[in-house]
Amino acid sequence: MQRLDAEAIRDGFLAVSGSLAFEMYGPPVAIKVSEDGDVIDVPSATGARRSIYLQQRRTQVVGMLEAFDAPSIVFNCTARNRTTVPLQSLKLLNSSFVRQQAESLAQRVHGMSPSSDDEKIQSAFRLAIGRPATTSELQASQGFLKTQALEYPDHSDPVAAAWIDFCQMLLASNAVLYLE
């Protein structure tokens, strides 16, 4: 197994969520520091562009790319490091970018499969992982969605919040981050 490069992880999240803009060439995408201190790209009306188009600053590296070992632009980079550190998991759980992509994925899944939860779960697995859920994954997903909705007693739509959490966990899974 080999983990994807930082840019491929970010671009994959955008593609799965349906947020990826396919526009080629043009000026770089500006970056900014978000309210939670993470460096993110400035949203565009046409969607998010691939990582190759992100503005590069030595002092402000996009948080998602930095966590997954994007090369430094300060020094020559002859080979990429491939680390596995707790900060990567924390980034997937706490990043506003990942949360936003999970929300978009949940909306996309509901738009594709408006019928049963099982079909929605299967659609989410096919989009994120590229295969249908196994029987045990389907059962675990059903259980998670039921219990997670109970964690939002004051939320206006606890089921939708549970689906966003489910999609975020799919995006954070090894099946999305690694190639076999």
N, C-alpha and C positions, 0 to 999 in steps of 0.2 A: 504494500500500500504506500502511496505517496500523496502528501498533502498538496493541494492546489496552491499556486502562487497567490499572493495577496490580491493582485488585480483580477485574477480569475474568480476568486471568491466573491469579491464585490460585484463584478459584472454578472456572475451567476445569480446572486441575490436579486439584482435588478431585472434580469431576464425572467426568472421564476415568478416574480411579483407582477410582471407586466409593465414595469416602469422604465424599461430600457428604451432609450431613443436610438434609432439606427442611423441618425445623421452622421455623415462622414465629413472630415476636414473642418476647417474653420478655426475660430479663436478658441483658446483654452477656457475651460469652465472655472469660474472664480471659486475660491474657497473662503470660508469664514469660520470663526470660533462660535460654536453654539452656546446656548445658555448654560448647558451642563459642562462646558469646557472642552468639548470634543471638537476637533477640526473636521468640518464637513463641507461638501460642495453646496453652492448656492442653487436652490431649486429653480428649474426652468419650466415654463408653460408647456414645452414640447416633451418633457420627460428628462430623465437623468442620462447623461452620456457615459460612455465607457471610460474606464479608469485612465486609459492612455491620453484622454483629453483633459484630465484634471490639471489645474495650475500647480506647479511645483515650487515650493518655497523651502529653503533650508531650515527656517525657524518654525514653520507650520506644516507639519506632515499630516496628511489626512489620517485620522485616528484608526480607521478600519485597516488601512494599508500598513500603518506602522506596527500594529499589533501582530500582523501576520507576515512580518519580515520583508516588507518592501525594501528595495535597496536604497541606501542613503545617497543623496545627490551631492553630498559634501566631498566624498572620496570616490575613487575608482572602485567599482564593484566587479571583481572578476568571477565571483561565485556567490550565489545566494545562500544565506543561512536558512536552515529549516529547524526552527525550534518548536517545542511544544511546552508552553508555559501556562500557568493559571490565568494570566492576564488575557489570553485569547478567549477563554471561556467566559470570563467576566465581561469582556467586550461584547460578546454575542448576547449576553443576558441583559446588559445595561446600556447598550448603545441606542441612541435615538434613531440612528440610521437603520439598524437591524429591526427595531420595533416598527418603524415606518414601512419597511419592506414586508414585515409579517402582516401588518394591517392590509396592505395592498394585496398580498397573497390570499388572505381570508376573503376579501371582497371578490377577488377573481374566482376563487373556488365556489363561492355562493352564486356568482353569476353564471358559472358553467354548469353546475349541478344543483338546480333548485329543488330537487326531490329529497331523497333520504340522506340521513347523516352518513350512512355507509358509503354511498356514492360520492359524497363530498370528501370523505376521508380518502377514498381511493383516488379521487382527482388531485387532492393535495399531495399524496405520495407520488403520483405519476409526474406532477409538475416539479416537485422539489427533488425527488430521488431518481426519477426515471423508470420506476417500476411500480406495480401495484403493491399494496400492503399485504403482508402475510396474514394468516388467520390470527396468530398471536398478536401481531402489531395492530390489527383491526380491533381486536378485543381490548387491548391496552389503550388504544386511542379513544374508543367509546367510553371506557371507564374514566379516563382523564377528563374528557369533555364534560361528563356528568358531574364529577367531583369538583372540577375547577370552576364551573358555573356557580357552585355554592360558596366559593371564596369571594364573590362579588355581591353581597346582599344589598348594598346601597347603590349599585350601578344601575343605570337606566336600562341596559340590555346585557345581563350577565352571560347569556349564551354567546353573544357576539364577542364579548371580552374573552371568554374561554377559547373561542376559535382563534382569536389573535394570539393568545398564549400558545395554543397548539401549533400554529404555523411558525411561531418564533422557535419553538423547540425542534420542529422539522428542519428549519434553516440552520440551527446550531448542531445538528446531528453529524456524526462522522461520515455518514453516507453522502452528505452534501459536500463536506470539506475535503474528502479523500477520494482518490482514484484507486481502484484495485487493478 
